[in-house]
Amino acid sequence: MEYKVVPFTATLNQQKETISAVAEQLENLIGQFNHQGWEYVRLESVSTYVQPVSGCFGGGTPGHLTAYQMIVFSRG
């Protein structure tokens, strides 16, 4: 079995679109990979720690946790 993991970041213009636009973006991406022979498995959330960045004169950014959405596909 072969797996492919693809990052998914939806975009939404809240003045013009509803949450269904996000669903459509996900559906389109799944369809693109399906046409290439990949089967959708699931959407995973992957958390990671972003290291702090020290800046000049103490003006850096602190470290923080962030999460990314990843789409998992399989074939074979």
Secondary structure as UniProt FT lines:
FT   STRAND          2..8
FT   TURN            14..16
FT   HELIX           19..35
FT   TURN            36..37
FT   STRAND          39..50
FT   HELIX           56..58
FT   STRAND          64..75
//
